[in-house]
């Protein structure tokens, strides 16, 4: 059986299984998912509850899912390290100490060309012996407009060139990847959003039907998962950053506020396998010293403050966009 046929079979099996698997997976975390949507009040939550229910089958722990739904003879097509969500891990984070914070904009830049751009190079994180590939994590980054993000939650997600499986992030979600014995190091990624701009969209969505596809689009702030392109021999980790022309949200500003957080397991802080964690992306290389590291000072990502005039401008712009994309009919279901 050819490689292409095997890959097609893997993806088809994932597509058939992911939604039903996710519906079961997210049940223990539904209240946390609602909190992570950052609804300011009960009315916004109530107005988007139908859209959120429609989105939940597209949320799930990709690492756990693909390990369960890939046959043993096909596991070599998967990367050694796969992104996970942080819902279950959040219950264990009291065992860890934050020792380093960076931002994705320090590493990620975009290839010139189409608006649906690919990062110039994947972000790689190395822990331990440089010759050991088991503790190397690699991830591509892409940017898509809000309206195009639906490509990653359709029944056969992706595009002609990019196929695979993706999970949806809401506003305050994060992703993580562990390193070392007993997950002694955890690296967490959090794709930022502008809470006030998000709230404006939630509020303006009140003119739409509760099952409007636009409400569902608004809830998606990013996607992540595994992708397979025609030029790659294996699946690769993939994070898709959302841009939104209607709200003046561009990927560069999102990355500038998106932290990479490094945690060390407290009881193993003095017995780590390696003293450093290395971040590499193209020509950029950054080493994080792990032993005897101190917690970084508290930091809130710089978010653009909105004047009342700017906020009104965005409201008007978003309303015009709603009329354009919904044809003035309040949006269809989807």
ABEGO torsion letter per residue (X at the ends): XBAAAAAAAAAAAAAAAAAAAAAAAAAAAAAAAAAAAGBABAAAAAAAAAAAAAAAAABEBAAAAAAAABBAAAAAABBABBBBBAAAAAAAAAABBBABBBBAAAABBBBBEBABBBBABBBBBBBEBAABAAABBBBBBBBBBAAAAAAAABABBEBAABBEBBBBBBAABBBBBBBEBGGABBBBBBBBBBAAAAAAAAAAAAABBAABAAAAAAABABBBEBBBBAABABBBBBBBBBBBAAAGBBAAAAAAABBBBBBBBAAAAAABABABBBBBBEABBBBBBABGBBBBBBBBBBBBBBBAAAAAAAAAAAAAAAAAAAGGAGEBBX
